[in-house]
Amino acid sequence: MPLKTAQAVWNGALADGTGHLKTQSGKVDVDYTWKARSGDAPGTNPEELIAAAHAGCFSMALSHIIGEAGHKPTKITTSAEVSFDKVGDGFSITKITLKTQGEVPGIDEAKFKEFAEMAKVGCPVSKALAAVPLALEVSFVK
């Protein structure tokens, strides 16, 4: 499989500097700042991009697991919350919470939760972020 790449450029000091992120595909081509990362300033930040990647990967992994079990999901919606906190002298990603909702004909809520737990540990982004505590909240729509 081909490599997936991105580039980051940072200009200036942390507190008042600015950066730019761009992905190989060009689909992400955006500025980022410390103020967007550590506060409520507009703009993106690495944690938001990790959240998007994790939510997307988890939804795909869950869809695959359900499909391998002989079912076809109508819709899987996942959001990810990435906690970025001051820890000691620096900052850390301290927790990720995935919240997923699924519509899958032919299965019940218990089976959907079982599949979601499998995706939680099997998703490649979950594996890459295994050092971070990961919580999962599941809801099911018949």
Backbone hydrogen bonds, N-H to C=O, Kabsch-Sander energy under -0.5 kcal/mol:
donor,donor_aa,acceptor,acceptor_aa,energy
7,Q,22,K,-2.8
9,V,20,H,-2.2
11,N,18,T,-3.3
17,G,13,A,-1.6
18,T,11,N,-2.1
19,G,32,Y,-2.6
20,H,9,V,-2.3
21,L,30,V,-3.5
22,K,7,Q,-2.2
23,T,28,V,-2.6
24,Q,5,T,-2.6
26,G,23,T,-1.2
29,D,27,K,-0.6
30,V,21,L,-2.3
32,Y,19,G,-2.0
33,T,44,T,-1.0
37,R,33,T,-1.1
38,S,34,W,-3.2
39,G,35,K,-1.2
41,A,35,K,-1.2
44,T,31,D,-1.0
49,L,45,N,-1.8
50,I,46,P,-2.4
51,A,47,E,-2.5
52,A,48,E,-2.1
53,A,49,L,-2.4
54,H,50,I,-2.8
55,A,51,A,-2.6
56,G,52,A,-2.3
57,C,53,A,-2.5
58,F,54,H,-2.7
59,S,55,A,-2.2
60,M,56,G,-1.9
61,A,57,C,-2.8
62,L,58,F,-2.9
63,S,59,S,-2.2
64,H,60,M,-2.1
65,I,61,A,-2.5
66,I,62,L,-2.5
67,G,63,S,-2.3
68,E,64,H,-2.7
69,A,65,I,-1.1
70,G,67,G,-1.8
71,H,66,I,-2.0
74,T,103,E,-3.1
75,K,103,E,-1.5
77,T,101,Q,-2.9
79,S,99,K,-2.6
81,E,97,T,-2.5
82,V,80,A,-0.5
83,S,81,E,-0.6
83,S,95,K,-3.1
84,F,82,V,-0.5
85,D,83,S,-0.5
85,D,92,S,-2.6
87,V,90,G,-2.7
90,G,87,V,-2.0
92,S,85,D,-2.6
94,T,83,S,-1.9
94,T,92,S,-0.8
95,K,83,S,-0.8
96,I,133,P,-2.4
97,T,81,E,-2.4
98,L,96,I,-0.5
98,L,135,A,-2.8
99,K,79,S,-2.9
100,T,98,L,-0.5
100,T,137,E,-2.9
101,Q,77,T,-2.6
102,G,139,S,-1.6
103,E,75,K,-2.7
104,V,141,V,-0.6
107,I,104,V,-1.3
112,F,108,D,-2.2
113,K,109,E,-2.5
114,E,110,A,-2.0
115,F,111,K,-2.5
116,A,112,F,-2.5
117,E,113,K,-2.2
118,M,114,E,-1.7
119,A,115,F,-2.2
120,K,116,A,-2.1
121,V,117,E,-1.3
122,G,118,M,-1.8
123,C,119,A,-2.4
127,K,123,C,-2.3
128,A,124,P,-2.1
129,L,125,V,-1.8
130,A,127,K,-1.3
132,V,129,L,-2.4
135,A,96,I,-2.8
137,E,98,L,-2.8
139,S,100,T,-2.2
141,V,102,G,-3.1
